Amino acid sequence: MQITDDDLIKKCQQGDTAAFEELVVLYEKRVYSIAYRMMGNHEDACDLAQEAFIKIFRSIKNFRGESSFSTWLHHVVANVCRDFLRKNKLKVSSIDEPVQYEGEALGKQLQDFSNTPEQEIEQKELQDYIQQLIKQLPEDYRMVLVMREFMEFSYEEIAAELNISLGTVKSRLSRARNMLKNKLIIDREQSVPITRQIR
């Protein structure tokens, strides 16, 4: 019989560290991916993913199942990343600055292994390019975009999480999307190498 998240959570709440290690294995890629989207670099993403799991381990006894475990986990990761950004006041590059290609870890993680090698290379380059555009967004816009598009929070959940109005959520999300769209248009006109057109 397959062990479910609920089974593992109950064991964790009873002090079973092996069960928690199984949860880490199940969710580590997702947690890293979210952290990477927020931070834009491998080192910070790894550190914050680890910090998120430490917080989850310490507070899992308080998890009551009022939301799904994955939703609760997403909230923890979002809080860890947001706190880090605010404490360190990281400098965010202008959306108009030239794009630099990096972020191999996420590229590998998001590969579609049903693709040909050439398609996988194109997919990695596209992922790297998109990540750099996201990284250049102002923090407030980046946070809303990542929470909506990659963490799949509802507008109401984002508003509650960030303590902002629903209108502000929609405004920031619209602005973030427009900034990305405009940057794509500018790069296309300037012949910045993008292997695939983004639809």
N, C-alpha and C positions, 0 to 999 in steps of 0.2 A: 504494500500500500504506500502510495506517495505521500511524503510528509509535506504538509502545507505550511504557509507562513504562520498561520495561527498556532499550529503545533509547535513550531520553533519559538515563537514569541512566548508561549506559555512556559516552555522549558527555560528560556532565558530569564523569565520573571521568577523562576524557581532557583536561579543561580547556575544554570547549565551553560558554562562558557563554550563548550563544543557546539551547542546549538547556535550561539551568537556567531561563532566563526562560520557556520553554514550560512547565516543571514548575510554576513559580510561577502562571502563568495557570490551569493545570488545578486547582491546589489552594488558591489564595488564599482563595476563599470558605469552604472547609471549615476552613482554619486560622483565619480570622477568626471564624467561627461558634463554634468551640471556645473561643477566647480570650474572646469576648464572654460566653459562658455562664459562664466562670470569673470574669471581672472585673466584668461587669454594666454596663460603660460603653464607649462607642465609642472614646474617646481611648486608654485603656489597652489595649483590644483591638487597635487598630491598631498601637500601639507594640510590643506583645508578639508580634503576628503577624510584624512586620518582624524583630524579634529572632530569632524562631524560624527564619525563612528564612535569616538570616545564619548561624545555627548549622548549619543543614542544608547550606548551601553550603560551609562550612568543613570539615564532617565527611563529606560524601557519598562521598569516596574510601574511607572505611572501611566503607561499606554493603556487606554481603556477601550480601544477599538471603535471610538466614535467616528473616526474616519478610517480609510484603508491605511495599512502600514506604509505603503509607498507614498501616499499623500503626506502622512506625518513625517516620513523621512525627508521628503522634498522640502517641507517647512524647516526642518532642522538645517539642512544644507544651505537653504536660502539665507537663514539667519546667520550662520557662520560666515558666509561670504560677505553679506552686507556689513556685519560687524567689523570684519577685517578691512573692508574698503573704507569704512568711515574712520576707523582708528588710525589707519595708516595714510589716509588722504592721498591715495594713489593718483598720480598724474595721469590723466586720460588724454591721449593724443587727439589732435583735431581730426575731424572726419575728412578734412581736405588734404591731410598729409598723405604722401605716397604710401602705398601698401607694401608691407614687408611680408614675405612668406615664411611661416614657421608653424610649429604646433604638430610635429610628427605623431605624437602619442595619440591625439584625438583622431587624426587621419587614419591611423591604423585601426583604431577601435571601430570607426564608422564604415570601414570597408564593406562592400557587398561582395561576398565571396562567390556569388553566382556570376559575377562579371568576368570578362576577359582581363588579362593583365593590363592591357592598354586602358580599358575602362576603369580599372581600379586606380591607375595612375591619375587619370582625369578626375575621378571622384575625390581622390586625396587632395589634388590641387584645388578643386572647387571648395572642399571643406576648409582648407587652409585659408583660402581667399575670403570666404564668408566669415570665418572666425576673426580675421583681422578687421573686417568692417565692423563687426559687433564690438570688438575690443576698443575701437575708436569712438564709440558712442559715449556721450556723457553718462555718468553712473546711473542717474535716475531713469533715463531712457533704457539703458542696457538691462537694468534690473527688471523692469516691467516686461521688456521683450523676451528675456530668457524665461521668466516665470510663466508667461503666456504660451510661447511657442515651443519651448523645450521641456518645461516642467508641467505643462498642461493645467495650470491653475485657471480657475474661472475668474472673470472680472471681479466678482464679489470677494473671492478669496485673496486676490492681489490687493484689493482695497483694504481689507481687514489686516492683511499681513504687513502692509507698508503704512497703515494708518493714514490713508489718503481717500479722497472721495472717488466714487465710481466715475465721475466725469473726468477727474484728473488721470485715472488709469487709462481711460479710452483716449484722452488727448495725448498722453505720453507715448502710448503704443502707436497711435497714428503718426506722431512725429518721428518716432524711431524708424518705423517702416519707410516713411518718406525720405528720411536721411539716407537709409540704405539704398533705396531706389535711385535717388539722385546721384549717389556716389557710383553706382553701377553704370548709370547713363554716362557720366563724365568719363569713367574709365574706358567705356566702350568707344566713346568718341576720340579718346586719346590713345586708343589701341593698346590699353593695358592687357597683357596676355591673360585671357580667361578661356579655359579649354572648352567650357560648355556654356551655352546661354542659359541664364537663370530664368525660370518661368514663374 
